[in-house]
Amino acid sequence: MKAIRQHAFGDADVLVWEEVPDPVPGRGQVLVRVAAAGVHLLDTTIRSGAGGGPFPVPDLPMTPGREVAGTVVDVGPDVGDAWRGRSVVAHLGMASGGYAELALAPAAALHDVPDGLAPEAAVALIGTGRTAVGVLALAAVTEDDVVLVPAAAGGLGALLVQAARHAGATVVGMAGGPAKVERVRALGADVALDYREPGWADLVPRRPTLVLDGVGGEVGRTALELLDVGGRLVMFGYSAGSPTAFTSADVVSRGLTVSWVTGPRMLRTYGGLRGLETRSLAEGAAGRLVPLVHPPFALADAAGAHRALEARATAGKVVLVP
C-alpha cells in the first residue's frame, strides 16, 4: 500500500508519499481500507516536532492521522468476522496511521457509519463533532443567549453555529476574510463579521451572553471584553497560539463565568469519548449537526492540506481521500 510517511520534524515538505508494507491486524485490531482521513490543525503542530497540548512528540518515522472512515477488510485473531465488510469510522489516537490507503484501528474504537452519511462527514463528526458535543453540553445554550463564535467558518465553529441556531439563540459568527464570512452567513448566523477588519468589535449589535472560544489570543480577549454582565466564556482551544488571557478582576467586575472544556472535564461528559462520539454521529444522522467539509485533498497531497491549514486558507473540516 501507499501512505504518508514522516522521517523528520519540520515544515509540510517532510510529509512524503511512500510505498510501505500492508499492515496486519493484531489482537483487538481491524484493518480499514480508508475512504477518508481527517486532518486537524493539531496535526501540523505534531508534524513540526512541537507536540500539542497533552500529546507528546511522537517517535519517527511515522504515518500521521487520527481519524479515518472506510471499510473493514481484515480483522485480528480475537475480533471475529462480524466487523468484516462494514462501513466504519474511528478515532485512532494521536499520530496513528490514518494518512494511508490502509489503517489499523482498535476494534473498541469502531462505530458504524450511519446510513446516508458520507465518509468525509463521518470523519468530521468522530473528531470535531465529539468536541462540539462536549462544548455544547457545558455551554447549555438557550433561546435567550446571544452567542459569539470566533472561527465560525472552521469545522468546529460551523457545528457550534448550527447548534446555537437550533437552540433558538442569536448567533454572531466571526471568520477571517470575505469568502469565509459569506460561508458563516450561509450557515445561519444572524450576524457574520470579519475579525481581520479593524473595529469589528464595534459591529457586534448586542453584548454576547456566551462566547464559544477556540481561538484565544487577541480575538479571544476582545470577545471576553464584549461579554455582558453575567456572561459565560467557554474555552476549548487556542488556535491563535495562546489561550484567552483573563484575570480574577475580569470575572469579579461583571460576574463572569469562565470554563475550559477539553481534557478531563470532557471525559466526564456523556460517559467519555466514546459516548461523545456516539452522540455526535447520532446528531449527524438526524441532520441536526451537518459538518462543513472543505473540498477534499488527495491522500497523496497531505502536505498541501497542512499548508492550507497553516495559511488559514480552509473552511470547514479538512479531509484526505484516496
MIVONU-329242 format. One line per 2 residues: number of its first residue (from 1); for each residue x, z, y of N, C-alpha, C. Coordinates in steps of 0.001 Angstrom, whole numbers, plus 500000, padded with zeros to 6 digits. Layout:
<sites>
NUM) X/Z/Y/X/Z/Y/X/Z/Y; ...
</sites>
This chain:
<sites>
1) 500846/500000/498811/500000/500000/500000/500882/500000/501238; 500234/499811/502398/500944/499932/503661/500426/501140/504440
3) 501328/501715/505239/500987/502909/506004/501855/502961/507250; 501402/503694/508217/502226/504008/509385/503161/505137/508995
5) 504445/504922/509266/505442/505950/508958/506200/506324/510229; 506574/507581/510297/507346/508097/511415/508589/508772/510863
7) 509760/508235/511247/511044/508759/510757/511778/509580/511810; 511296/509541/513058/511928/510287/514147/510854/510644/515156
9) 511109/511658/515967/510203/512017/517043/510533/511184/518274; 509517/510880/519056/509755/510087/520257/508493/509444/520771
11) 508672/508290/521446/507510/507600/522009/506778/506824/520920; 505784/506050/521313/504922/505391/520327/505677/504420/519426
13) 506838/503946/519868/507596/502983/519068/508122/503566/517761; 508096/504889/517606/508566/505481/516341/507545/505290/515222
15) 506347/504835/515554/505309/504590/514537/505479/503177/513995; 505852/503066/512731/506146/501756/512148/505268/501519/510922
17) 504942/500245/510691/504059/499801/509608/504940/499437/508429; 504845/500188/507327/505763/500015/506206/505019/499948/504874
19) 505670/499345/503910/505208/499368/502522/505686/500664/501884; 504753/501401/501262/505083/502662/500605/504353/502712/499268
21) 504799/503554/498347/504102/503665/497059/502677/504194/497244; 501764/503715/496388/500405/504250/496410/500435/505733/496054
23) 499753/506573/496812/499698/507992/496450/498854/508212/495198; 499167/509268/494478/498445/509609/493251/497802/510975/493438
25) 496479/511071/493273/495824/512365/493495/496241/513405/492473; 496549/514593/492963/496867/515717/492101/495644/516599/491912
27) 495885/517807/491478/494773/518734/491240/494057/519013/492569; 492734/518942/492511/491932/519228/493692/491914/518125/494730
29) 492436/516946/494391/492530/515861/495359/491763/514628/494901; 491419/513780/495885/490895/512449/495600/491713/511445/496417
31) 491614/510187/496011/492271/509108/496737/491199/508282/497430; 491346/508106/498743/490348/507412/499554/490929/506092/500057
33) 490201/504989/499827/490542/503722/500475/489988/503790/501891; 490867/503790/502866/490499/504119/504239/489766/502952/504900
35) 488588/503253/505449/487835/502281/506238/487988/502548/507727; 488284/503793/508082/488522/504161/509483/489330/505445/509504
37) 490299/505498/510405/491122/506696/510586/491053/507114/512048; 490850/508391/512279/490733/508887/513640/492088/509088/514293
39) 492121/508894/515605/493319/509137/516420/492925/510113/517516; 493762/511099/517749/493474/512151/518722/494648/512256/519680
41) 494359/512702/520910/495444/512903/521874/496486/513869/521339; 496053/514845/520557/496994/515783/519951/497979/515067/519045
43) 497552/513972/518410/498468/513204/517558/499682/512723/518345; 499476/512376/519608/500597/511878/520423/501579/513001/520726
45) 501047/514203/520894/501920/515354/521140/502735/515685/519898; 502073/515685/518744/502782/515934/517489/503851/514873/517262
47) 503503/513602/517524/504455/512494/517353/505712/512684/518188; 505555/513261/519377/506698/513434/520281/507658/514521/519820
49) 507191/515371/518891/508025/516464/518407/507737/517780/519088; 506743/517781/519989/506431/518996/520727/505467/519903/519980
51) 504846/519398/518914/503790/520157/518268/502571/520156/519154; 501613/521002/518866/500421/521059/519699/499578/522265/519369
53) 499472/523193/520336/498654/524375/520123/499111/525126/518886; 498215/525369/517928/498591/526126/516738/499329/525287/515697
55) 499531/523987/515973/500111/523102/514971/501630/523079/515088; 502350/523410/514017/503808/523363/514066/504316/521925/514052
57) 505583/521758/514404/506209/520446/514331/506365/520068/512857; 505875/518892/512444/505912/518529/511023/507297/518071/510577
59) 507508/518107/509277/508731/517554/508702/508645/516032/508686; 509773/515378/508790/509858/513916/508746/510583/513476/507485
61) 510318/512241/507018/509335/511285/507536/507915/511705/507188; 506956/511137/507918/505571/511482/507666/504666/510300/508014
63) 503450/510373/507515/502373/509480/507933/501368/510319/508701; 501142/510035/509990/500187/510834/510766/498756/510564/510319
65) 497847/511293/510941/496429/511018/510733/495700/512176/510103; 494680/512677/510798/493996/513893/510365/492556/513669/509940
67) 491994/512469/510190/490577/512226/509902/490432/510846/509274; 489739/510758/508145/489515/509462/507513/488093/509362/506979
69) 487607/508122/506953/486363/507794/506239/486658/506596/505358; 486024/506552/504199/486256/505440/503290/485606/505695/501947
71) 486137/505046/500920/485558/505113/499576/486526/505770/498607; 486041/506691/497799/486879/507349/496799/487169/506360/495667
73) 488466/506098/495430/488860/505132/494399/489557/505784/493213; 489934/507056/493354/490559/507759/492233/490398/509251/492482
75) 490483/510029/491416/490301/511478/491525/491374/512188/490737; 491672/513427/491138/492627/514248/490413/492084/514699/489075
77) 492961/515257/488235/492572/515584/486859/491483/516647/486748; 491311/517475/487770/490316/518547/487691/489102/518297/488580
79) 489008/517139/489191/487930/516880/490148/486694/516325/489463; 486872/515514/488463/485730/514888/487806/485345/513592/488497
81) 484534/512793/487831/484233/511444/488311/483056/511371/489275; 482432/512492/489581/481233/512448/490423/481526/511875/491814
83) 482754/512080/492302/483101/511578/493643/483498/510117/493624; 483859/509598/492481/484405/508235/492413/483367/507220/492922
85) 483796/506350/493826/482941/505307/494363/482059/505724/495535; 482100/506991/495929/481236/507461/497010/481883/507227/498377
87) 481035/506992/499366/481476/506831/500745/481603/508214/501367; 482815/508567/501786/483093/509940/502211/483815/509951/503550
89) 483825/511136/504141/484610/511392/505344/485223/512775/505178; 486443/512932/505708/487132/514209/505544/488108/514432/506684
91) 488263/515706/507039/489335/516117/507949/490485/516599/507073; 491671/515994/507245/492777/516207/506323/493704/517346/506724
93) 493691/517742/507984/494649/518727/508453/495449/518160/509613; 496676/518629/509797/497432/518305/510998/497967/516880/511010
95) 498875/516568/510114/499509/515244/510059/499577/514875/508592; 498466/514416/508075/498264/514439/506626/497975/513095/506000
97) 498486/512003/506565/498427/510742/505866/497261/509850/506142; 496530/510067/507219/495342/509271/507484/495600/507863/507966
99) 496745/507601/508601/497058/506266/509116/497610/505406/507977; 496786/505090/507010/497255/504382/505825/496092/503648/505165
101) 496423/502690/504306/495377/501988/503567/494738/502891/502525; 495532/503824/501969/495045/504807/501008/495501/506187/501451
103) 494622/507176/501345/494967/508524/501784/494472/509551/500778; 495271/510578/500562/494861/511695/499727/494039/512669/500556
105) 492972/513192/499958/492124/514166/500638/491764/515278/499664; 491726/516520/500130/491244/517600/499257/489765/517377/498930
107) 489422/517502/497671/488019/517340/497288/487134/518333/498030; 487680/519519/498324/486900/520538/499013/486588/520164/500454
109) 487319/519176/501012/487101/518766/502406/486122/517601/502534; 485680/517032/501409/484872/515818/501467/483430/516089/501892
111) 482898/515140/502667/481473/515072/502962/481012/513653/502665; 479814/513518/502121/479227/512188/502017/478912/511664/503414
113) 479174/510381/503635/478795/509758/504902/477287/509517/504864; 476531/510049/505817/475076/509840/505814/474720/508362/505883
115) 473611/508008/505262/473146/506620/505280/472990/506136/506722; 473457/504915/506952/473319/504312/508266/474403/504674/509250
117) 475299/505565/508873/476381/505971/509776/477628/505158/509461; 478168/504457/510456/479366/503647/510266/480580/504541/510045
119) 481600/504035/509329/482805/504855/509117/483435/505340/510413; 483443/504494/511448/484040/504891/512730/483284/506076/513327
121) 481963/506056/513237/481160/507160/513762/481369/508419/512936; 481463/508255/511617/481677/509417/510749/482997/510095/511069
123) 484041/509301/511311/485349/509860/511670/485252/510625/512983; 484525/510073/513945/484360/510767/515225/483645/512096/515040
125) 482645/512128/514175/481847/513341/514006/482579/514408/513201; 483451/514023/512266/484110/515026/511430/485155/515819/512210
127) 485709/515241/513266/486711/515942/514063/486173/516310/515427; 485973/515303/516264/485481/515528/517618/484092/516150/517593
129) 483255/515679/516679/481897/516197/516603/481846/517672/516255; 482699/518105/515339/482659/519520/514968/483073/520396/516145
131) 484016/519905/516969/484383/520661/518166/483215/520724/519139; 482518/519598/519304/481359/519583/520198/480306/520585/519750
133) 480045/520642/518470/479041/521579/517943/479455/523016/518233; 480744/523322/518055/481230/524666/518351/481120/525018/519821
135) 481473/524071/520688/481364/524295/522136/479914/524549/522524; 479022/523733/522004/477611/523847/522376/476982/525140/521862
137) 477445/525617/520717/476915/526875/520192/477221/528024/521137; 478420/528036/521690/478789/529099/522621/478157/528879/523998
139) 478109/527636/524444/477630/527346/525795/476145/527635/525959; 475366/527449/524883/473923/527739/524914/473254/527094/526124
141) 473351/525766/526213/472809/525015/527350/471286/525119/527368; 470719/525312/528563/469271/525354/528710/468836/524335/529765
143) 467536/524156/529878/466998/523205/530847/467209/523664/532286; 467557/524920/532474/467809/525433/533824/469251/525217/534273
145) 470100/524754/533383/471516/524604/533702/471808/523331/534479; 472823/523431/535337/473491/522268/535908/474877/522243/535270
147) 475124/521251/534423/476318/521231/533579/477316/520214/534122; 478534/520661/534366/479614/519786/534807/480538/519523/533627
149) 480746/518245/533303/481572/517854/532162/482734/517002/532654; 483943/517567/532805/485113/516737/533079/485426/515864/531856
151) 486072/514717/532089/486433/513794/530998/485209/513419/530169; 484120/513105/530845/482869/512816/530149/482872/511478/529436
153) 483861/510615/529699/483955/509331/529006/484768/509416/527726; 485332/510576/527433/486071/510751/526191/485142/510966/525015
155) 485710/510951/523816/484891/511111/522617/484120/512417/522620; 484775/513512/523000/484121/514818/523030/483192/514932/524233
157) 483658/514511/525402/482841/514600/526599/481537/513841/526468; 481591/512660/525835/480376/511865/525666/479336/512611/524834
159) 479780/513314/523795/478842/514084/522969/478256/515256/523756; 479073/515889/524596/478590/517018/525382/477561/516573/526418
161) 477793/515410/527031/476817/514875/527981/475483/514647/527272; 475524/514000/526113/474292/513732/525374/473543/515014/525031
163) 474280/516002/524518/473638/517239/524079/473032/518000/525256; 473734/518008/526378/473202/518694/527548/471935/518015/528051
165) 471908/516689/527995/470711/515957/528391/469551/516252/527434; 469845/516306/526132/468801/516630/525157/468217/518021/525401
167) 469069/518931/525926/468593/520289/526220/467789/520355/527502; 467730/519247/528238/466970/519217/529476/467743/519615/530704
169) 469054/519828/530576/469876/520238/531711/470130/519068/532655; 470519/519390/533874/471039/518398/534807/472530/518254/534533
171) 472996/517015/534363/474375/516787/533923/475150/516016/534984; 476305/516572/535349/477266/515893/536218/478469/515536/535351
173) 478676/514241/535097/479774/513778/534268/480891/513204/535125; 482124/513495/534767/483281/513035/535523/484180/512196/534637
175) 484815/511202/535230/485729/510340/534490/486716/509722/535477; 487782/509126/534938/488811/508539/535772/488700/507031/535856
177) 488252/506506/536981/488159/505061/537176/486735/504559/537116; 486432/503481/537862/485058/502968/537958/484446/502569/536625
179) 485231/501924/535741/484672/501491/534461/484215/502682/533626; 485014/503745/533613/484639/504932/532845/483452/505645/533479
181) 483400/505650/534794/482260/506262/535476/480967/505558/535082; 481014/504230/534967/479824/503490/534552/479419/503852/533130
183) 480399/504078/532265/480073/504487/530893/479386/505850/530887; 479871/506754/531730/479264/508082/531814/477827/507974/532299
185) 477598/507124/533270/476235/506921/533773/475335/506370/532660; 475896/505456/531856/475123/504867/530761/474786/505893/529681
187) 475596/506946/529563/475321/507998/528586/474132/508861/528981; 473712/508744/530238/472554/509511/530684/472856/510609/531670
189) 474122/510705/532145/474446/511728/533138/473620/511490/534402; 473119/512569/534990/472341/512453/536229/473230/512024/537389
191) 474469/512488/537379/475452/512130/538398/476754/511804/537678; 477403/510699/538043/478694/510309/537462/479703/510165/538596
193) 480835/510867/538486/481823/510906/539558/483206/510545/539040; 484019/509979/539921/485403/509630/539620/486308/510741/540142
195) 486905/511517/539227/487729/512636/539672/489086/512184/540234; 489371/510882/540177/490577/510377/540824/490369/510130/542314
197) 489113/510116/542731/488808/509871/544133/488933/511160/544932; 489629/511120/546082/489729/512325/546923/488336/512810/547334
199) 488176/514111/547328/486917/514688/547770/485778/514593/546779; 486079/514338/545496/485000/514201/544520/484134/515457/544449
201) 484758/516611/544669/484004/517858/544559/482887/517935/545591; 483085/517292/546735/482050/517321/547779/480815/516513/547394
203) 480939/515667/546361/479833/514809/545947/478968/515438/544854; 479387/516594/544344/478566/517296/543358/477331/517830/544081
205) 476120/517387/543707/474938/517680/544520/474477/519128/544486; 474717/519820/543371/474322/521223/543241/475438/521991/542578
207) 475546/523249/542902/476579/524064/542268/476302/524178/540769; 477278/523856/539929/477057/523954/538482/476845/525400/538053
209) 476048/525566/537029/475912/526871/536381/476810/526956/535147; 477291/525793/534672/478094/525734/533455/479106/524601/533571
211) 480374/524909/533303/481425/523896/533224/481937/523873/531795; 481917/522691/531171/482458/522496/529823/483814/521829/529989
213) 484875/522614/529906/486199/522218/530390/487195/522002/529250; 487502/520726/528989/488564/520390/528056/489750/519768/528747
215) 489778/519810/530075/490817/519139/530861/491833/520125/531419; 491363/521190/532070/492268/522149/532677/492954/521592/533911
217) 494100/522174/534262/494868/521695/535409/494079/521778/536701; 494377/520866/537624/493724/520879/538936/492233/520565/538835
219) 491874/519633/537951/490459/519288/537803/489668/520498/537317; 490191/521189/536329/489511/522369/535825/489396/523462/536871
221) 490463/523648/537654/490432/524682/538691/489392/524345/539756; 489331/523087/540175/488327/522696/541160/486923/522893/540612
223) 486720/522561/539345/485415/522754/538723/485033/524231/538706; 485989/525095/538389/485719/526536/538396/485296/526996/539789
225) 485969/526490/540819/485641/526893/542185/484253/526431/542608; 483723/525396/541955/482379/524914/542250/481289/525760/541607
227) 481627/526537/540588/480612/527266/539837/479762/528165/540732; 478478/528195/540426/477546/529049/541144/477748/530506/540728
229) 477168/531416/541489/477182/532834/541140/476587/533007/539743; 477284/533761/538900/476832/533969/537530/477112/532810/536599
231) 477907/531830/537060/478188/530649/536264/479099/530924/535082; 479138/529953/534148/479946/530079/532929/480974/528958/532873
233) 482199/529326/532592/483267/528371/532322/483591/528465/530836; 483317/527385/530101/483600/527339/528670/484755/526365/528463
235) 485894/526887/528048/487110/526085/527892/487382/525809/526418; 487852/524586/526142/488157/524222/524752/489375/523326/524655
237) 490122/523128/525726/491319/522302/525698/491887/522143/527091; 493035/521446/527139/493673/521223/528440/494498/519942/528381
239) 493777/518824/528384/494445/517526/528307/495328/517255/529524; 495099/517983/530614/495940/517822/531801/497315/518454/531622
241) 497493/519242/530576/498798/519836/530307/498835/521346/530436; 497859/521942/531121/497812/523392/531250/496359/523830/531352
243) 496024/525006/530815/494648/525478/530911/494254/525744/532357; 492963/525739/532620/492463/526073/533955/492903/527487/534331
245) 493522/527604/535489/494019/528901/535952/492889/529687/536612; 492792/530973/536290/491831/531845/536953/492379/533264/536925
247) 491827/534092/537782/492215/535492/537841/490983/536366/537682; 491214/537640/537490/490086/538570/537413/489310/538582/538727
249) 489989/538307/539835/489300/538247/541127/488288/537106/541150; 488626/535959/540524/487669/534850/540433/486419/535287/539693
251) 486624/536004/538610/485499/536442/537781/484641/537456/538533; 485301/538428/539156/484578/539512/539818/483818/539024/541044
253) 484415/538123/541822/483820/537735/543104/482465/537062/542955; 482264/536334/541823/480988/535636/541637/480302/535968/540325
255) 480798/536983/539642/480163/537389/538387/480228/536309/537327; 481378/535620/537227/481521/534503/536288/481764/534999/534868
257) 481455/534149/533926/481812/534361/532533/482775/533254/532128; 483940/533633/531579/484960/532670/531165/485212/532850/529676
259) 485115/531755/528924/485275/531823/527466/486185/530714/526981; 486894/530998/525892/487685/529994/525192/487071/529808/523811
261) 486793/528546/523434/486017/528288/522221/486887/528054/520998; 487843/527128/521105/488569/526684/519920/489463/527791/519374
263) 489775/527702/518081/490592/528715/517443/489739/529692/516661; 490136/530973/516641/489437/531956/515808/487948/532059/516094
265) 487556/531905/517363/486136/532053/517684/485313/530945/517039; 485843/529729/517065/485102/528618/516472/484977/528789/514960
267) 485966/529409/514341/485931/529599/512890/484786/530523/512453; 484222/531254/513398/483095/532135/513073/481747/531468/513351
269) 481778/530231/513818/480548/529530/514180/480070/528675/513011; 478818/528802/512635/478235/528049/511525/479042/528205/510236
271) 479652/529365/510067/480355/529642/508823/481724/529006/508705; 482287/528542/509815/483632/527978/509780/483640/526473/509928
273) 484818/525869/509714/484985/524447/509988/484055/523581/509143; 483893/523922/507869/483022/523081/507033/481579/523144/507526
275) 481143/524304/507940/479799/524417/508483/479633/523624/509768; 480662/523631/510615/480631/522839/511842/480570/521346/511520
277) 481348/520933/510517/481355/519515/510130/479991/519088/509582; 479416/519934/508733/478102/519625/508155/477059/519493/509251
279) 477094/520418/510205/476134/520374/511311/476344/519117/512158; 477590/518771/512432/477903/517600/513247/477397/516321/512587
281) 477669/516156/511297/477217/514957/510594/475689/514888/510546; 475041/516037/510389/473577/516057/510377/473019/515649/511737
283) 473638/516122/512810/473196/515746/514156/473410/514252/514389; 474511/513718/513854/474755/512285/513972/473743/511472/513190
285) 473437/511911/511974/472470/511192/511140/471085/511195/511767; 470762/512266/512497/469456/512370/513139/469398/511648/514477
287) 470547/511138/514933/470580/510415/516198/470674/511294/517419; 470889/512596/517234/470993/513498/518385/472399/513523/518967
289) 473406/513222/518142/474778/513042/518618/475214/511639/518208; 475403/510774/519183/475824/509397/518915/477233/509226/519484
291) 478247/509148/518630/479610/509077/519137/479857/507822/519970; 480555/508002/521063/481061/506875/521836/482409/506506/521226
293) 482516/505303/520664/483732/504872/519969/484382/503733/520741; 485649/503909/521071/486413/502843/521720/486554/501668/520750
295) 486609/500429/521244/486858/499303/520324/488048/499601/519416; 487859/499513/518092/488906/499953/517166/490217/499178/517310
297) 491300/499878/517020/492629/499280/516920/492899/498973/515450; 493705/497940/515198/494133/497658/513832/494992/498812/513325
299) 494858/499129/512053/495642/500204/511452/497129/500003/511693; 497574/498763/511630/498993/498481/511837/499431/498724/513277
301) 498470/498830/514205/498784/498991/515623/498529/500421/516092; 498889/501384/515267/498737/502774/515680/499531/503059/516952
303) 500685/502400/517095/501484/502603/518306/500691/502185/519542; 499962/501081/519451/499142/500630/520567/498041/501621/520896
305) 497447/502206/519862/496413/503214/520083/496980/504431/520795; 498175/504855/520385/498820/506002/521039/499125/505697/522501
307) 499651/504489/522752/499965/504137/524149/498702/504149/525004; 497628/503605/524486/496381/503548/525247/495856/504954/525539
309) 495940/505833/524557/495502/507208/524773/496341/507890/525845; 497651/507725/525756/498533/508393/526712/498363/507842/528121
311) 497958/506586/528227/497728/505968/529538/496323/506240/530056; 495534/507036/529302/494139/507304/529657/493364/505998/529817
313) 493662/505040/528928/493032/503711/529004/491949/503534/527956; 491490/504613/527365/490438/504526/526349/489187/505254/526822
315) 488067/504883/526245/486809/505567/526498/486145/505827/525166; 485953/507093/524828/485358/507448/523549/486415/507718/522487
317) 485954/507900/521269/486831/508198/520146/487674/506984/519804; 488963/507215/519588/489887/506133/519206/490026/506143/517691
319) 489856/504963/517082/489953/504850/515630/490822/503647/515261; 491372/503730/514052/492126/502634/513446/491324/502098/512265
321) 491323/500792/512095/490641/500184/510957/491576/499184/510277; 491451/499020/508953/492327/498079/508235/492143/496641/508744
</sites>
